[in-house]
Amino acid sequence: MGFFKKCMFSAVEGTVLLNGKPAEGVRVLRGYRWSANDEDKEDSSTTDKNGQFTLPPIYSHSLSISLLPTHEPGVNQYMIFEYQGKKYDAWSFYRTNYESGGEMGMSPLKLRCELSSEFTEFNAADSTKSYFGICEITN
């Protein structure tokens, strides 16, 4: 049944910092919305003493999408951090494919996130895609 399997969000490895120091105990909420009629699908993790977290890839299955030749993929992705009573918009991206690593050409996505940063737009290395948040892609 792999033919019907669609990657909605690639694996993520990240480090969360506060003023340059690891932030332990940050709740990392990751989610996506596949269509306007769909409910958000979410999972979560918590950062360790080094401010690090990992999340596996998220897959969905759809017979109808697999059989529609004119279907154009569209997945709204987001990550929200919750730390010491505050919420941070960490990642926002509109994905237009179902490939593993399809966000920025790598899987897992490797992120460095600074809670004291302003929500901003980042350009991918190839400058063809933009993403938003407080997380920067690292190598």
Summary of the structure (lengths in Angstrom):
residues: 139
radius of gyration: 15.3
end to end distance: 32.5
largest distance: 48.5
contacts: 390
relative contact order: 0.25
helix: 6%
strand: 51%
